[in-house]
Amino acid sequence: MPSCCPPSAPRPSEKVLEFFWEQLWPAHTLSGKRLPTIREIARHLEVSTSTVQTVFAQLAKEGHLTMTMGRGTFLSTPGPEETETIASATATPVAPVLTVAAWEEELAKPKMTWAKGVGAGILHETAKNAAGLTVKMFFVDRLGADPQSAVEEADRAQAAIVFPHLDSNAPLIAAFRKQKKPIVYINAPSPTATCNFVGPDFFHAAHAIGRVWKEAGRRHAVLLFHRELMENAQCAAMLAGVTAAFGPDSSAHGLELSYRTFPNGIPTGLDACLERLFAGPTPPDAIYTSVDNLAEATLQWLLRRKFRVPEEVSVICGTGVYPSDAFSLPCTTVQTPFEEIGREAVKMAATLMENGNRPLPGVWLKVGLHLRQTTTDQENRHLAQCFEAL
């Protein structure tokens, strides 16, 4: 049996972010402090200059850096007027109000365990908070389309936790940003986000899965997503993790990796897609889906076509964000720490209120794995070891 996957080394972009937040950002009070050159940082961290450039460009977009051609890169520090506005907007009253923006419809559905789990974590942590936080629900499916309701909510509250419905939450996000009040995102709001979010670490989970499949002799892995890669951090991390596990020379070793997207996890067209994939020269023998209902539809198709699962095709399901019609999907499933996400989001919001809304590095939480019969016994033993080592 192959040895357990060692914990994956940090990605180059993660090394740059960690260096920025731990070594460079603490000097943010020094107005206009000039940073080392991109080339110097790349040499120090042993990463490419393009990686540093990409990370710094995102940090500049978020307002933490100023990059000036010919002059260099400088830490951004709010001026006196802005500092006064931030202090006024984030002043903590006796019982600060924490707005939680979520969908009422999702919280009402018995099968929406992810929303209930995150909500439970938020309530538990709020009850323990020494500042006496008060949670106020803002149901975006009823109020989110009304900009005035969003403005009134931002007037009442000191911070917001936003569930992953960014389009619906746009008015509320805009209102809190205008008043320079903290916003904590459940899951990274984009694949390039660096701060003020709490989410599951799907990169290292996908890396472990890819390693196990590679060492088990799987030749063609297919990833089925519920969102486009450029708009969803979860899907982007899954693809990056499996790609890293297969390695840059994967094609030379006969390994193939492909992906398909089904908006909102609705499996319309999935049967035809699978027909084409399995009719190709290298039929898939490993499938990783980002949500439950894509996994269920895939399993049903495989069983109708008389494929032997997991001997011929190994199937692993992602996060459980969109539950299938079955309460318990008989599929090996990555388990998101929903309650822990809620607790950490409250801690981050409280810290942001205390520190004047200075950005905090995003938090990636370890995920678990529920082993079932859609992966082989050998794969299950190896997966258990790998996820334990994450």
PADO-223950 format. One record per residue (C-alpha): residue in one letter; x, y, z. Coordinates in nm, 4 decimals. Each point is the difference from the previous one (the first is absolute). Example, Ala and Ser with C-alpha at 12.3 -4.5 7.8 and 13.67 -1.06 7.14 Angstrom:
2
<atom res="a" u="1.2300" v="-0.4500" w="0.7800"/>
<atom res="s" u="0.1370" v="0.3440" w="-0.0660"/>
***
This chain:
390
<atom res="m" u="0.0000" v="0.0000" w="0.0000"/>
<atom res="p" u="0.1401" v="0.3429" w="-0.0874"/>
<atom res="s" u="0.1188" v="0.2100" w="0.2865"/>
<atom res="c" u="-0.2122" v="0.2794" w="0.1402"/>
<atom res="c" u="0.0052" v="0.3289" w="-0.1892"/>
<atom res="p" u="0.2187" v="0.2471" w="0.1890"/>
<atom res="p" u="-0.1546" v="0.3378" w="0.0735"/>
<atom res="s" u="0.0222" v="0.2015" w="-0.3221"/>
<atom res="a" u="0.2463" v="0.2879" w="-0.0118"/>
<atom res="p" u="-0.1605" v="0.3435" w="-0.0134"/>
<atom res="r" u="-0.0806" v="0.1227" w="-0.3476"/>
<atom res="p" u="0.2284" v="0.2811" w="-0.1256"/>
<atom res="s" u="-0.2823" v="0.2533" w="0.0286"/>
<atom res="e" u="-0.0636" v="-0.1105" w="0.3604"/>
<atom res="k" u="0.3693" v="0.0566" w="0.0824"/>
<atom res="v" u="-0.0208" v="0.3532" w="-0.1386"/>
<atom res="l" u="-0.3219" v="0.0750" w="0.1927"/>
<atom res="e" u="0.1416" v="-0.1383" w="0.3242"/>
<atom res="f" u="0.3166" v="0.2097" w="-0.0444"/>
<atom res="f" u="-0.2074" v="0.3121" w="-0.0671"/>
<atom res="w" u="-0.2343" v="-0.0344" w="0.2965"/>
<atom res="e" u="0.2630" v="-0.1172" w="0.2510"/>
<atom res="q" u="0.3093" v="0.1942" w="-0.1079"/>
<atom res="l" u="-0.1133" v="0.3058" w="-0.1949"/>
<atom res="w" u="-0.3527" v="0.0924" w="0.1165"/>
<atom res="p" u="0.0945" v="0.0509" w="0.3704"/>
<atom res="a" u="0.1791" v="0.3173" w="-0.1199"/>
<atom res="h" u="-0.3253" v="0.1414" w="-0.1439"/>
<atom res="t" u="0.0049" v="0.2845" w="0.2530"/>
<atom res="l" u="0.3095" v="0.1378" w="-0.1720"/>
<atom res="s" u="-0.1708" v="0.2166" w="-0.2581"/>
<atom res="g" u="0.1168" v="-0.0743" w="-0.3539"/>
<atom res="k" u="0.2614" v="-0.2556" w="0.1037"/>
<atom res="r" u="0.1797" v="-0.1256" w="-0.3080"/>
<atom res="l" u="0.0196" v="-0.3771" w="-0.0378"/>
<atom res="p" u="0.2848" v="-0.2098" w="-0.1401"/>
<atom res="t" u="-0.0125" v="-0.0437" w="-0.3749"/>
<atom res="i" u="-0.2024" v="-0.2794" w="-0.1533"/>
<atom res="r" u="0.3223" v="-0.1612" w="-0.1195"/>
<atom res="e" u="0.1504" v="0.0111" w="0.3516"/>
<atom res="i" u="-0.3115" v="-0.1541" w="0.1554"/>
<atom res="a" u="-0.0141" v="-0.2708" w="-0.2673"/>
<atom res="r" u="0.3657" v="-0.0865" w="0.0615"/>
<atom res="h" u="-0.0497" v="-0.0054" w="0.3780"/>
<atom res="l" u="-0.3077" v="-0.2282" w="-0.0209"/>
<atom res="e" u="0.1330" v="-0.2089" w="-0.2902"/>
<atom res="v" u="-0.3058" v="0.0658" w="-0.2147"/>
<atom res="s" u="-0.0432" v="0.1571" w="-0.3425"/>
<atom res="t" u="-0.0238" v="0.3771" w="-0.0442"/>
<atom res="s" u="-0.3307" v="-0.0514" w="-0.1832"/>
<atom res="t" u="-0.1448" v="-0.1650" w="0.3128"/>
<atom res="v" u="0.0994" v="0.2972" w="0.2169"/>
<atom res="q" u="-0.1325" v="0.2394" w="-0.2646"/>
<atom res="t" u="-0.3377" v="-0.1779" w="-0.0141"/>
<atom res="v" u="-0.0430" v="-0.0090" w="0.3787"/>
<atom res="f" u="0.1062" v="0.3632" w="0.0412"/>
<atom res="a" u="-0.2348" v="0.1096" w="-0.2778"/>
<atom res="q" u="-0.2913" v="-0.1567" w="0.1898"/>
<atom res="l" u="0.1154" v="0.1584" w="0.3288"/>
<atom res="a" u="0.0183" v="0.3366" w="-0.1762"/>
<atom res="k" u="-0.3504" v="-0.0543" w="-0.1374"/>
<atom res="e" u="-0.1196" v="-0.0627" w="0.3567"/>
<atom res="g" u="0.1636" v="0.3249" w="0.1156"/>
<atom res="h" u="0.2944" v="-0.1371" w="0.2012"/>
<atom res="l" u="0.2737" v="0.1043" w="-0.2426"/>
<atom res="t" u="0.0822" v="0.2780" w="-0.2438"/>
<atom res="m" u="0.2047" v="-0.1047" w="-0.3021"/>
<atom res="t" u="0.1593" v="0.2864" w="-0.1955"/>
<atom res="m" u="0.1936" v="-0.0592" w="-0.3202"/>
<atom res="g" u="0.3599" v="0.1145" w="0.0408"/>
<atom res="r" u="-0.0362" v="0.0743" w="0.3721"/>
<atom res="g" u="-0.0790" v="-0.3331" w="0.1622"/>
<atom res="t" u="-0.2606" v="-0.1601" w="0.2252"/>
<atom res="f" u="-0.1254" v="0.1708" w="0.3172"/>
<atom res="l" u="-0.2272" v="-0.0988" w="0.2873"/>
<atom res="s" u="-0.3305" v="0.1837" w="-0.0096"/>
<atom res="t" u="-0.0887" v="0.1831" w="0.3202"/>
<atom res="p" u="-0.3293" v="0.1885" w="0.0442"/>
<atom res="g" u="0.0309" v="0.3750" w="0.0330"/>
<atom res="p" u="-0.1283" v="0.1954" w="0.3032"/>
<atom res="e" u="-0.3467" v="0.0588" w="-0.1453"/>
<atom res="e" u="-0.0466" v="-0.3646" w="-0.0960"/>
<atom res="t" u="0.1378" v="-0.1207" w="0.3335"/>
<atom res="e" u="-0.2516" v="0.2185" w="0.1826"/>
<atom res="t" u="-0.2820" v="-0.1426" w="-0.2155"/>
<atom res="i" u="0.1089" v="-0.3577" w="0.0697"/>
<atom res="a" u="0.0238" v="0.0626" w="0.3733"/>
<atom res="s" u="-0.3462" v="0.1558" w="0.0037"/>
<atom res="a" u="-0.1568" v="-0.2729" w="-0.2133"/>
<atom res="t" u="0.1464" v="-0.2884" w="0.2006"/>
<atom res="a" u="-0.0375" v="0.1388" w="0.3513"/>
<atom res="t" u="-0.1367" v="-0.2829" w="0.2117"/>
<atom res="p" u="-0.3114" v="0.0758" w="0.2053"/>
<atom res="v" u="-0.0991" v="-0.1863" w="0.3139"/>
<atom res="a" u="-0.1735" v="-0.2715" w="-0.2027"/>
<atom res="p" u="0.1431" v="0.0105" w="-0.3543"/>
<atom res="v" u="-0.2240" v="-0.1411" w="-0.2726"/>
<atom res="l" u="0.1361" v="-0.2634" w="-0.2384"/>
<atom res="t" u="-0.2043" v="-0.0337" w="-0.3184"/>
<atom res="v" u="-0.0131" v="-0.3475" w="-0.1535"/>
<atom res="a" u="-0.1057" v="0.0096" w="-0.3654"/>
<atom res="a" u="-0.1542" v="-0.3322" w="-0.1037"/>
<atom res="w" u="-0.2879" v="-0.1516" w="-0.1946"/>
<atom res="e" u="-0.3116" v="-0.0633" w="0.2076"/>
<atom res="e" u="-0.1057" v="-0.2690" w="-0.2458"/>
<atom res="e" u="0.3214" v="-0.1963" w="0.0562"/>
<atom res="l" u="-0.0201" v="0.0188" w="0.3770"/>
<atom res="a" u="-0.3581" v="-0.1261" w="-0.0152"/>
<atom res="k" u="0.0775" v="-0.3107" w="-0.2050"/>
<atom res="p" u="0.0700" v="-0.3122" w="0.2101"/>
<atom res="k" u="0.2665" v="-0.1249" w="-0.2428"/>
<atom res="m" u="0.1977" v="0.3254" w="-0.0082"/>
<atom res="t" u="0.2339" v="-0.1253" w="0.2704"/>
<atom res="w" u="0.2872" v="0.2226" w="-0.1143"/>
<atom res="a" u="-0.1944" v="0.3220" w="0.0662"/>
<atom res="k" u="-0.1293" v="-0.1304" w="0.3323"/>
<atom res="g" u="0.3486" v="-0.1142" w="0.1015"/>
<atom res="v" u="0.1629" v="0.3369" w="-0.0735"/>
<atom res="g" u="-0.2903" v="0.1755" w="0.1735"/>
<atom res="a" u="0.0368" v="-0.2177" w="0.3094"/>
<atom res="g" u="0.3710" v="0.0818" w="0.0173"/>
<atom res="i" u="-0.0759" v="0.3721" w="-0.0252"/>
<atom res="l" u="-0.2573" v="-0.0162" w="0.2811"/>
<atom res="h" u="0.2224" v="-0.2091" w="0.2286"/>
<atom res="e" u="0.3005" v="0.2294" w="-0.0400"/>
<atom res="t" u="-0.2116" v="0.3144" w="0.0355"/>
<atom res="a" u="-0.1392" v="-0.1272" w="0.3295"/>
<atom res="k" u="0.3561" v="-0.0373" w="0.1319"/>
<atom res="n" u="0.1224" v="0.3385" w="-0.1251"/>
<atom res="a" u="0.1141" v="0.2257" w="0.2838"/>
<atom res="a" u="-0.1199" v="0.3151" w="-0.1767"/>
<atom res="g" u="-0.3600" v="-0.1244" w="0.0084"/>
<atom res="l" u="-0.0557" v="-0.0149" w="-0.3755"/>
<atom res="t" u="-0.3597" v="-0.0029" w="-0.1189"/>
<atom res="v" u="-0.0778" v="-0.1926" w="-0.3191"/>
<atom res="k" u="-0.2441" v="0.1567" w="-0.2446"/>
<atom res="m" u="-0.1090" v="-0.2086" w="-0.3009"/>
<atom res="f" u="-0.0265" v="0.1717" w="-0.3378"/>
<atom res="f" u="-0.1843" v="-0.2270" w="-0.2419"/>
<atom res="v" u="0.1297" v="0.0904" w="-0.3437"/>
<atom res="d" u="-0.2714" v="-0.1946" w="-0.1819"/>
<atom res="r" u="-0.2562" v="0.2413" w="0.1518"/>
<atom res="l" u="0.1971" v="0.3200" w="0.0608"/>
<atom res="g" u="0.3153" v="-0.0225" w="-0.2088"/>
<atom res="a" u="-0.1454" v="0.1593" w="-0.3129"/>
<atom res="d" u="-0.0990" v="0.3152" w="0.1921"/>
<atom res="p" u="0.3005" v="0.2362" w="0.0245"/>
<atom res="q" u="-0.1715" v="0.2077" w="0.2683"/>
<atom res="s" u="-0.0387" v="-0.3053" w="0.2269"/>
<atom res="a" u="0.3707" v="-0.0681" w="-0.0455"/>
<atom res="v" u="0.0915" v="0.3583" w="0.0939"/>
<atom res="e" u="-0.2220" v="-0.0135" w="0.3102"/>
<atom res="e" u="0.1606" v="-0.3292" w="0.1007"/>
<atom res="a" u="0.3481" v="0.1491" w="-0.0359"/>
<atom res="d" u="-0.1108" v="0.2936" w="0.2165"/>
<atom res="r" u="-0.1102" v="-0.2363" w="0.2798"/>
<atom res="a" u="0.2808" v="-0.2546" w="0.0003"/>
<atom res="q" u="0.3722" v="0.0146" w="0.0704"/>
<atom res="a" u="0.1043" v="-0.2912" w="-0.2255"/>
<atom res="a" u="-0.1426" v="-0.2588" w="-0.2383"/>
<atom res="i" u="0.0515" v="-0.3671" w="-0.0742"/>
<atom res="v" u="-0.0989" v="-0.0807" w="-0.3563"/>
<atom res="f" u="-0.1098" v="-0.3429" w="-0.1207"/>
<atom res="p" u="0.1204" v="-0.0998" w="-0.3492"/>
<atom res="h" u="-0.2676" v="0.1685" w="-0.2152"/>
<atom res="l" u="0.2042" v="0.2952" w="-0.1200"/>
<atom res="d" u="-0.2406" v="0.1160" w="-0.2709"/>
<atom res="s" u="-0.2936" v="0.0130" w="0.2422"/>
<atom res="n" u="0.2176" v="0.1556" w="0.2689"/>
<atom res="a" u="0.1372" v="0.2760" w="-0.2244"/>
<atom res="p" u="-0.2115" v="0.2878" w="0.1442"/>
<atom res="l" u="0.0830" v="-0.0980" w="0.3587"/>
<atom res="i" u="0.3709" v="-0.0375" w="-0.0773"/>
<atom res="a" u="0.0022" v="0.3399" w="-0.1709"/>
<atom res="a" u="-0.1749" v="0.1639" w="0.2979"/>
<atom res="f" u="0.2475" v="-0.1398" w="0.2548"/>
<atom res="r" u="0.2976" v="0.0884" w="-0.2187"/>
<atom res="k" u="-0.1234" v="0.3563" w="-0.0398"/>
<atom res="q" u="-0.0055" v="0.0374" w="0.3781"/>
<atom res="k" u="0.3364" v="-0.1806" w="0.0277"/>
<atom res="k" u="-0.1455" v="-0.2645" w="0.2274"/>
<atom res="p" u="0.1444" v="-0.3525" w="0.0177"/>
<atom res="i" u="-0.1283" v="-0.2747" w="-0.2271"/>
<atom res="v" u="0.0947" v="-0.3656" w="0.0513"/>
<atom res="y" u="-0.0725" v="-0.2381" w="-0.2847"/>
<atom res="i" u="-0.1006" v="-0.3632" w="0.0402"/>
<atom res="n" u="0.2342" v="-0.1533" w="-0.2602"/>
<atom res="a" u="0.2435" v="0.2112" w="-0.1968"/>
<atom res="p" u="-0.2017" v="0.2427" w="-0.2147"/>
<atom res="s" u="0.2266" v="-0.0639" w="-0.3000"/>
<atom res="p" u="0.2947" v="-0.2259" w="-0.0932"/>
<atom res="t" u="0.2399" v="0.2933" w="0.0512"/>
<atom res="a" u="-0.1361" v="0.1252" w="0.3351"/>
<atom res="t" u="0.2598" v="0.0299" w="0.2759"/>
<atom res="c" u="-0.1758" v="0.1299" w="0.3102"/>
<atom res="n" u="-0.3155" v="0.0206" w="0.2147"/>
<atom res="f" u="-0.1440" v="-0.3440" w="-0.0775"/>
<atom res="v" u="-0.0312" v="-0.3411" w="0.1629"/>
<atom res="g" u="-0.0275" v="-0.3066" w="-0.2190"/>
<atom res="p" u="0.0881" v="-0.3687" w="-0.0362"/>
<atom res="d" u="0.3413" v="-0.0958" w="-0.1361"/>
<atom res="f" u="-0.1026" v="-0.1774" w="-0.3190"/>
<atom res="f" u="0.3418" v="0.0351" w="-0.1599"/>
<atom res="h" u="0.1797" v="-0.2383" w="0.2344"/>
<atom res="a" u="-0.3017" v="-0.2338" w="0.0078"/>
<atom res="a" u="0.0003" v="-0.0181" w="-0.3802"/>
<atom res="h" u="0.3776" v="-0.0439" w="0.0001"/>
<atom res="a" u="-0.0334" v="-0.3023" w="0.2310"/>
<atom res="i" u="-0.2772" v="-0.1474" w="-0.2182"/>
<atom res="g" u="0.2087" v="0.0491" w="-0.3149"/>
<atom res="r" u="0.3026" v="-0.1657" w="0.1614"/>
<atom res="v" u="-0.2040" v="-0.3018" w="0.1052"/>
<atom res="w" u="-0.1553" v="-0.0404" w="-0.3458"/>
<atom res="k" u="0.3386" v="0.0344" w="-0.1683"/>
<atom res="e" u="0.1609" v="-0.2618" w="0.2230"/>
<atom res="a" u="-0.3024" v="-0.2293" w="-0.0413"/>
<atom res="g" u="0.0604" v="0.0001" w="-0.3763"/>
<atom res="r" u="-0.2936" v="0.2166" w="-0.1075"/>
<atom res="r" u="0.0695" v="0.1492" w="-0.3438"/>
<atom res="h" u="-0.2745" v="0.2554" w="-0.0722"/>
<atom res="a" u="-0.1580" v="0.2174" w="0.2700"/>
<atom res="v" u="-0.3027" v="0.2183" w="-0.0767"/>
<atom res="l" u="-0.1114" v="0.2859" w="0.2263"/>
<atom res="l" u="-0.3635" v="0.1120" w="-0.0173"/>
<atom res="f" u="-0.0624" v="0.3518" w="0.1321"/>
<atom res="h" u="-0.3053" v="0.2075" w="0.0962"/>
<atom res="r" u="0.1665" v="0.3365" w="-0.0713"/>
<atom res="e" u="0.2397" v="0.1501" w="-0.2531"/>
<atom res="l" u="0.3623" v="-0.0122" w="0.1131"/>
<atom res="m" u="0.0576" v="0.3755" w="-0.0198"/>
<atom res="e" u="-0.2920" v="0.0758" w="0.2319"/>
<atom res="n" u="0.0278" v="-0.2758" w="0.2608"/>
<atom res="a" u="0.2954" v="-0.0611" w="0.2320"/>
<atom res="q" u="-0.1138" v="-0.3527" w="0.0921"/>
<atom res="c" u="-0.0037" v="-0.1283" w="-0.3574"/>
<atom res="a" u="0.3275" v="0.1749" w="-0.0853"/>
<atom res="a" u="0.1675" v="-0.1538" w="0.3069"/>
<atom res="m" u="-0.1272" v="-0.3494" w="-0.0858"/>
<atom res="l" u="0.1425" v="0.0179" w="-0.3517"/>
<atom res="a" u="0.3287" v="0.1483" w="0.1205"/>
<atom res="g" u="0.0391" v="-0.2702" w="0.2653"/>
<atom res="v" u="-0.0542" v="-0.2963" w="-0.2314"/>
<atom res="t" u="0.2170" v="0.1631" w="-0.2688"/>
<atom res="a" u="0.2840" v="0.0447" w="0.2487"/>
<atom res="a" u="-0.0335" v="-0.3619" w="0.1133"/>
<atom res="f" u="0.0161" v="-0.1355" w="-0.3541"/>
<atom res="g" u="0.3117" v="0.2091" w="-0.0623"/>
<atom res="p" u="0.1259" v="0.2095" w="-0.2914"/>
<atom res="d" u="0.1039" v="-0.3108" w="-0.1946"/>
<atom res="s" u="-0.3340" v="-0.1789" w="0.0405"/>
<atom res="s" u="-0.0682" v="-0.0309" w="-0.3731"/>
<atom res="a" u="0.3406" v="-0.1602" w="-0.0531"/>
<atom res="h" u="-0.1051" v="-0.2699" w="0.2483"/>
<atom res="g" u="-0.3341" v="-0.0585" w="-0.1695"/>
<atom res="l" u="-0.2045" v="0.1975" w="0.2559"/>
<atom res="e" u="-0.2922" v="0.2122" w="-0.1138"/>
<atom res="l" u="-0.1989" v="0.2631" w="0.1897"/>
<atom res="s" u="-0.3100" v="0.1792" w="-0.1271"/>
<atom res="y" u="-0.2927" v="0.1931" w="0.1441"/>
<atom res="r" u="-0.3530" v="0.1054" w="-0.0877"/>
<atom res="t" u="-0.2276" v="0.2659" w="0.1533"/>
<atom res="f" u="-0.3742" v="-0.0283" w="0.0703"/>
<atom res="p" u="-0.1317" v="0.3380" w="0.1235"/>
<atom res="n" u="-0.1518" v="-0.0110" w="0.3500"/>
<atom res="g" u="0.0661" v="-0.3731" w="0.0168"/>
<atom res="i" u="-0.3020" v="-0.0783" w="-0.2182"/>
<atom res="p" u="0.0928" v="-0.3159" w="-0.1918"/>
<atom res="t" u="-0.1727" v="0.1031" w="-0.3243"/>
<atom res="g" u="0.2036" v="-0.1510" w="-0.2819"/>
<atom res="l" u="0.2061" v="-0.2164" w="0.2358"/>
<atom res="d" u="-0.1051" v="-0.3289" w="-0.1661"/>
<atom res="a" u="0.1084" v="0.1224" w="-0.3435"/>
<atom res="c" u="0.3257" v="0.1337" w="0.1443"/>
<atom res="l" u="0.0808" v="-0.3354" w="0.1625"/>
<atom res="e" u="-0.0898" v="-0.1846" w="-0.3211"/>
<atom res="r" u="0.2576" v="0.2051" w="-0.1909"/>
<atom res="l" u="0.2678" v="-0.0373" w="0.2668"/>
<atom res="f" u="-0.0369" v="-0.3760" w="0.0271"/>
<atom res="a" u="-0.0057" v="-0.0392" w="-0.3788"/>
<atom res="g" u="0.3437" v="0.1635" w="-0.0239"/>
<atom res="p" u="0.3349" v="-0.1763" w="-0.0420"/>
<atom res="t" u="0.0689" v="0.0163" w="0.3760"/>
<atom res="p" u="-0.3284" v="-0.0459" w="0.1901"/>
<atom res="p" u="-0.0038" v="0.1570" w="0.3494"/>
<atom res="d" u="0.0785" v="-0.2298" w="0.2911"/>
<atom res="a" u="-0.0220" v="0.2661" w="0.2748"/>
<atom res="i" u="-0.2661" v="0.2702" w="0.0501"/>
<atom res="y" u="0.0024" v="0.2800" w="0.2599"/>
<atom res="t" u="-0.3101" v="0.2206" w="0.0265"/>
<atom res="s" u="-0.0279" v="0.3296" w="0.1837"/>
<atom res="v" u="-0.3562" v="-0.0581" w="0.1279"/>
<atom res="d" u="-0.2225" v="-0.2900" w="0.1023"/>
<atom res="n" u="-0.2619" v="0.0053" w="-0.2708"/>
<atom res="l" u="0.2618" v="-0.0225" w="-0.2766"/>
<atom res="a" u="0.1466" v="-0.3026" w="0.1792"/>
<atom res="e" u="-0.3416" v="-0.1652" w="0.0299"/>
<atom res="a" u="-0.0836" v="0.0576" w="-0.3664"/>
<atom res="t" u="0.3434" v="-0.1342" w="-0.0997"/>
<atom res="l" u="-0.0423" v="-0.3136" w="0.2106"/>
<atom res="q" u="-0.3445" v="-0.0636" w="-0.1477"/>
<atom res="w" u="0.1399" v="0.0306" w="-0.3532"/>
<atom res="l" u="0.2905" v="-0.2345" w="0.0764"/>
<atom res="l" u="-0.2305" v="-0.2625" w="0.1492"/>
<atom res="r" u="-0.2415" v="0.0202" w="-0.2940"/>
<atom res="r" u="0.2942" v="-0.0628" w="-0.2348"/>
<atom res="k" u="0.1080" v="-0.3003" w="0.2112"/>
<atom res="f" u="0.3344" v="0.1487" w="0.1033"/>
<atom res="r" u="0.1533" v="-0.1564" w="0.3086"/>
<atom res="v" u="0.0480" v="0.2660" w="0.2679"/>
<atom res="p" u="0.2651" v="0.0323" w="0.1407"/>
<atom res="e" u="0.1979" v="-0.2681" w="-0.1873"/>
<atom res="e" u="-0.0345" v="0.1652" w="-0.3417"/>
<atom res="v" u="-0.0854" v="0.3538" w="0.1114"/>
<atom res="s" u="0.0836" v="0.1610" w="0.3339"/>
<atom res="v" u="-0.2431" v="0.2779" w="0.1055"/>
<atom res="i" u="0.0522" v="0.2655" w="0.2684"/>
<atom res="c" u="-0.2452" v="0.2774" w="0.0881"/>
<atom res="g" u="0.0949" v="0.3495" w="0.1120"/>
<atom res="t" u="-0.1515" v="0.2290" w="0.2558"/>
<atom res="g" u="-0.3681" v="-0.0772" w="0.0413"/>
<atom res="v" u="-0.0975" v="0.3590" w="-0.0854"/>
<atom res="y" u="-0.2861" v="-0.1157" w="-0.2236"/>
<atom res="p" u="-0.1529" v="-0.3117" w="0.1593"/>
<atom res="s" u="-0.1390" v="-0.2681" w="-0.2229"/>
<atom res="d" u="-0.3484" v="-0.1455" w="0.0388"/>
<atom res="a" u="0.1529" v="-0.2729" w="0.2159"/>
<atom res="f" u="0.0619" v="0.0901" w="0.3639"/>
<atom res="s" u="0.3072" v="-0.2255" w="0.0094"/>
<atom res="l" u="0.1876" v="-0.0277" w="-0.3277"/>
<atom res="p" u="0.1880" v="-0.3342" w="-0.0181"/>
<atom res="c" u="0.3128" v="0.1729" w="-0.1265"/>
<atom res="t" u="0.3436" v="0.0718" w="0.1451"/>
<atom res="t" u="-0.0412" v="0.3644" w="0.0939"/>
<atom res="v" u="0.2242" v="0.2871" w="0.1039"/>
<atom res="q" u="-0.1423" v="0.1431" w="0.3228"/>
<atom res="t" u="0.0009" v="0.3743" w="0.0559"/>
<atom res="p" u="0.0337" v="0.1162" w="0.3649"/>
<atom res="f" u="-0.3142" v="0.2139" w="-0.0159"/>
<atom res="e" u="-0.0316" v="0.0855" w="0.3703"/>
<atom res="e" u="0.3694" v="0.0832" w="0.0276"/>
<atom res="i" u="-0.0358" v="0.2361" w="-0.2976"/>
<atom res="g" u="-0.2798" v="0.1821" w="0.1833"/>
<atom res="r" u="0.2016" v="0.0266" w="0.3222"/>
<atom res="e" u="0.3122" v="0.1277" w="-0.1751"/>
<atom res="a" u="-0.2035" v="0.2546" w="-0.1969"/>
<atom res="v" u="-0.1312" v="0.1525" w="0.3238"/>
<atom res="k" u="0.3528" v="0.0124" w="0.1456"/>
<atom res="m" u="0.1261" v="0.1752" w="-0.3121"/>
<atom res="a" u="-0.2882" v="0.2503" w="0.0025"/>
<atom res="a" u="0.0653" v="0.0802" w="0.3679"/>
<atom res="t" u="0.3709" v="0.0537" w="-0.0685"/>
<atom res="l" u="-0.0737" v="0.2280" w="-0.2948"/>
<atom res="m" u="-0.2309" v="0.2104" w="0.2175"/>
<atom res="e" u="0.2733" v="0.0294" w="0.2623"/>
<atom res="n" u="0.2898" v="0.0808" w="-0.2338"/>
<atom res="g" u="-0.1696" v="0.2749" w="-0.2021"/>
<atom res="n" u="-0.0844" v="-0.2254" w="-0.2963"/>
<atom res="r" u="0.3601" v="-0.0714" w="-0.0934"/>
<atom res="p" u="-0.0111" v="-0.3028" w="-0.2344"/>
<atom res="l" u="0.0743" v="-0.3459" w="0.1369"/>
<atom res="p" u="0.1463" v="-0.2876" w="-0.2020"/>
<atom res="g" u="-0.2605" v="-0.2462" w="-0.1250"/>
<atom res="v" u="-0.0381" v="-0.3177" w="0.2059"/>
<atom res="w" u="0.0025" v="-0.3414" w="-0.1681"/>
<atom res="l" u="-0.1377" v="-0.2794" w="0.2202"/>
<atom res="k" u="0.0870" v="-0.3679" w="-0.0227"/>
<atom res="v" u="-0.2716" v="-0.2171" w="-0.1531"/>
<atom res="g" u="-0.0893" v="-0.3605" w="0.0775"/>
<atom res="l" u="-0.0975" v="-0.2999" w="-0.2089"/>
<atom res="h" u="-0.2875" v="-0.2472" w="0.0345"/>
<atom res="l" u="0.1115" v="-0.3269" w="-0.1624"/>
<atom res="r" u="-0.2639" v="-0.2086" w="-0.1739"/>
<atom res="q" u="-0.0228" v="-0.2639" w="-0.2724"/>
<atom res="t" u="0.0659" v="0.2209" w="-0.3042"/>
<atom res="t" u="0.3770" v="-0.0225" w="0.0582"/>
<atom res="t" u="0.1936" v="-0.3275" w="0.0306"/>
<atom res="d" u="0.1198" v="-0.1415" w="0.3318"/>
<atom res="q" u="0.3585" v="0.0797" w="-0.0980"/>
<atom res="e" u="-0.0942" v="0.3573" w="-0.0903"/>
<atom res="n" u="-0.1950" v="0.0373" w="0.3245"/>
<atom res="r" u="0.2950" v="-0.1095" w="0.2127"/>
<atom res="h" u="0.2301" v="0.2403" w="-0.1780"/>
<atom res="l" u="-0.2547" v="0.2852" w="0.0051"/>
<atom res="a" u="-0.0484" v="-0.0444" w="0.3754"/>
<atom res="q" u="0.3750" v="0.0326" w="0.0565"/>
<atom res="c" u="0.0337" v="0.2997" w="-0.2286"/>
<atom res="f" u="-0.2891" v="0.1971" w="0.1511"/>
<atom res="e" u="0.1274" v="-0.0751" w="0.3493"/>
<atom res="a" u="0.3309" v="0.1565" w="-0.1008"/>
<atom res="l" u="-0.1520" v="0.3181" w="-0.1453"/>
***
